[in-house]
Amino acid sequence: MNELAKAASAAVAASSSSSVDELTRDHGRLERLLAGVHQLVDIGEWLPARVAFDDWAVRLRHHLNVEEQLLFVPLERDDDLLGVLAFFRLEHRTIEQLLGRARDALETDDARRFGRAAADFAAAWHAHNRREELVLYPQVANRLSPVAQRRLSAALSVR
Protein backbone atom coordinates (compact mmCIF):
# COMPACT_ATOMS: atom_id res chain seq x y z
CA MET A 1 0.00 0.00 0.00
CA ASN A 2 1.47 3.37 -0.95
CA GLU A 3 1.76 6.27 1.49
CA LEU A 4 -1.28 8.11 0.11
CA ALA A 5 -3.48 5.03 0.50
CA LYS A 6 -2.18 4.49 4.04
CA ALA A 7 -2.95 8.11 4.96
CA ALA A 8 -6.45 7.86 3.46
CA SER A 9 -7.09 4.62 5.33
CA ALA A 10 -5.89 6.19 8.61
CA ALA A 11 -8.12 9.24 8.04
CA VAL A 12 -11.19 7.03 7.51
CA ALA A 13 -10.39 5.00 10.64
CA ALA A 14 -9.91 8.18 12.70
CA SER A 15 -13.16 9.65 11.39
CA SER A 16 -15.06 6.47 12.20
CA SER A 17 -13.51 6.23 15.63
CA SER A 18 -14.33 9.84 16.43
CA SER A 19 -17.97 9.53 15.31
CA VAL A 20 -18.49 6.33 17.30
CA ASP A 21 -16.66 7.86 20.26
CA GLU A 22 -18.89 10.95 20.03
CA LEU A 23 -22.04 8.81 19.98
CA THR A 24 -20.84 6.89 23.03
CA ARG A 25 -19.73 10.08 24.83
CA ASP A 26 -23.17 11.57 24.21
CA HIS A 27 -24.76 8.57 25.94
CA GLY A 28 -22.53 9.30 28.93
CA ARG A 29 -23.36 13.02 28.92
CA LEU A 30 -27.06 12.25 28.86
CA GLU A 31 -26.72 9.80 31.74
CA ARG A 32 -24.84 12.37 33.84
CA LEU A 33 -27.49 15.03 33.17
CA LEU A 34 -30.25 12.63 34.22
CA ALA A 35 -28.31 11.82 37.40
CA GLY A 36 -28.39 15.55 38.16
CA VAL A 37 -32.18 15.54 37.86
CA HIS A 38 -32.34 12.64 40.32
CA GLN A 39 -30.16 14.55 42.79
CA LEU A 40 -32.52 17.54 42.64
CA VAL A 41 -35.56 15.29 43.16
CA ASP A 42 -33.83 13.59 46.10
CA ILE A 43 -33.49 16.92 47.92
CA GLY A 44 -36.99 18.09 46.97
CA GLU A 45 -35.92 20.84 44.55
CA TRP A 46 -38.87 20.30 42.21
CA LEU A 47 -38.71 23.42 40.06
CA PRO A 48 -34.97 23.13 39.31
CA ALA A 49 -35.51 19.40 38.74
CA ARG A 50 -38.18 20.11 36.12
CA VAL A 51 -35.95 22.71 34.42
CA ALA A 52 -33.00 20.28 34.39
CA PHE A 53 -35.24 17.46 33.17
CA ASP A 54 -36.59 19.59 30.33
CA ASP A 55 -33.05 20.57 29.29
CA TRP A 56 -32.02 16.91 29.40
CA ALA A 57 -35.11 15.88 27.40
CA VAL A 58 -34.23 18.37 24.65
CA ARG A 59 -30.72 16.93 24.49
CA LEU A 60 -32.05 13.36 24.47
CA ARG A 61 -34.47 14.11 21.64
CA HIS A 62 -31.61 15.77 19.73
CA HIS A 63 -29.51 12.63 20.18
CA LEU A 64 -32.32 10.37 18.96
CA ASN A 65 -32.99 12.63 15.98
CA VAL A 66 -29.30 12.75 15.02
CA GLU A 67 -29.13 8.96 15.15
CA GLU A 68 -32.27 8.54 13.07
CA GLN A 69 -31.39 11.14 10.45
CA LEU A 70 -27.60 10.91 10.18
CA LEU A 71 -26.96 7.28 11.14
CA PHE A 72 -30.06 5.23 10.38
CA VAL A 73 -30.94 6.83 7.02
CA PRO A 74 -27.54 6.16 5.42
CA LEU A 75 -27.44 2.65 6.90
CA GLU A 76 -30.86 1.86 5.41
CA ARG A 77 -29.17 1.57 2.02
CA ASP A 78 -28.06 -1.88 3.17
CA ASP A 79 -31.03 -4.24 3.12
CA ASP A 80 -29.41 -6.49 5.71
CA LEU A 81 -29.74 -3.73 8.33
CA LEU A 82 -33.40 -2.83 7.75
CA GLY A 83 -34.71 -5.09 10.52
CA VAL A 84 -32.09 -3.90 13.00
CA LEU A 85 -32.83 -0.26 12.22
CA ALA A 86 -36.59 -0.81 12.53
CA PHE A 87 -35.94 -2.35 15.94
CA PHE A 88 -33.85 0.65 17.07
CA ARG A 89 -36.50 3.09 15.82
CA LEU A 90 -39.12 1.20 17.83
CA GLU A 91 -36.88 1.45 20.88
CA HIS A 92 -36.58 5.20 20.30
CA ARG A 93 -40.39 5.50 20.34
CA THR A 94 -40.51 3.47 23.57
CA ILE A 95 -37.85 5.71 25.12
CA GLU A 96 -39.87 8.79 24.14
CA GLN A 97 -43.00 7.33 25.76
CA LEU A 98 -41.11 6.52 28.95
CA LEU A 99 -39.63 10.01 28.87
CA GLY A 100 -43.17 11.42 28.83
CA ARG A 101 -44.17 9.24 31.77
CA ALA A 102 -41.17 10.43 33.76
CA ARG A 103 -41.96 14.06 32.95
CA ASP A 104 -45.60 13.59 34.01
CA ALA A 105 -44.46 12.00 37.27
CA LEU A 106 -42.05 14.85 37.89
CA GLU A 107 -44.94 17.29 37.57
CA THR A 108 -46.65 15.72 40.61
CA ASP A 109 -43.78 16.51 43.02
CA ASP A 110 -43.96 12.85 44.08
CA ALA A 111 -40.47 11.42 44.46
CA ARG A 112 -41.69 7.80 44.59
CA ARG A 113 -43.76 8.16 41.42
CA PHE A 114 -40.88 9.88 39.63
CA GLY A 115 -38.48 7.21 40.90
CA ARG A 116 -40.60 4.41 39.44
CA ALA A 117 -41.04 6.17 36.09
CA ALA A 118 -37.36 7.09 35.97
CA ALA A 119 -36.34 3.51 36.80
CA ASP A 120 -38.46 2.21 33.91
CA PHE A 121 -36.89 4.79 31.63
CA ALA A 122 -33.35 4.03 32.85
CA ALA A 123 -33.77 0.28 32.30
CA ALA A 124 -34.91 0.80 28.72
CA TRP A 125 -32.32 3.52 28.03
CA HIS A 126 -29.33 1.56 29.38
CA ALA A 127 -30.29 -1.62 27.52
CA HIS A 128 -30.86 0.37 24.33
CA ASN A 129 -27.48 2.11 24.62
CA ARG A 130 -25.67 -1.20 25.16
CA ARG A 131 -27.35 -2.70 22.08
CA GLU A 132 -26.50 0.35 19.96
CA GLU A 133 -22.90 0.33 21.11
CA LEU A 134 -22.50 -3.42 20.47
CA VAL A 135 -24.61 -3.90 17.33
CA LEU A 136 -25.07 -0.62 15.51
CA TYR A 137 -22.06 1.58 16.18
CA PRO A 138 -19.56 -0.99 14.88
CA GLN A 139 -21.29 -0.68 11.48
CA VAL A 140 -20.22 2.95 11.17
CA ALA A 141 -16.66 2.31 9.96
CA ASN A 142 -17.64 0.03 7.10
CA ARG A 143 -20.94 1.52 6.03
CA LEU A 144 -20.82 5.31 6.48
CA SER A 145 -18.70 7.54 4.32
CA PRO A 146 -16.11 9.73 6.04
CA VAL A 147 -18.25 12.77 5.19
CA ALA A 148 -21.33 11.19 6.78
CA GLN A 149 -19.27 10.29 9.85
CA ARG A 150 -18.02 13.85 10.22
CA ARG A 151 -21.60 15.17 9.91
CA LEU A 152 -22.69 12.77 12.62
CA SER A 153 -19.91 13.88 14.97
CA ALA A 154 -20.55 17.56 14.28
CA ALA A 155 -24.29 17.26 14.89
CA LEU A 156 -23.72 15.61 18.26
CA SER A 157 -21.20 18.19 19.37
CA VAL A 158 -23.54 21.11 18.58
CA ARG A 159 -25.72 22.13 21.51
Secondary structure as UniProt FT lines:
FT   HELIX           3..42
FT   TURN            43..44
FT   HELIX           46..66
FT   HELIX           67..72
FT   HELIX           73..75
FT   TURN            76..77
FT   HELIX           79..81
FT   HELIX           82..107
FT   TURN            108..109
FT   HELIX           111..131
FT   HELIX           132..136
FT   HELIX           137..139
FT   HELIX           140..143
FT   HELIX           146..157
//
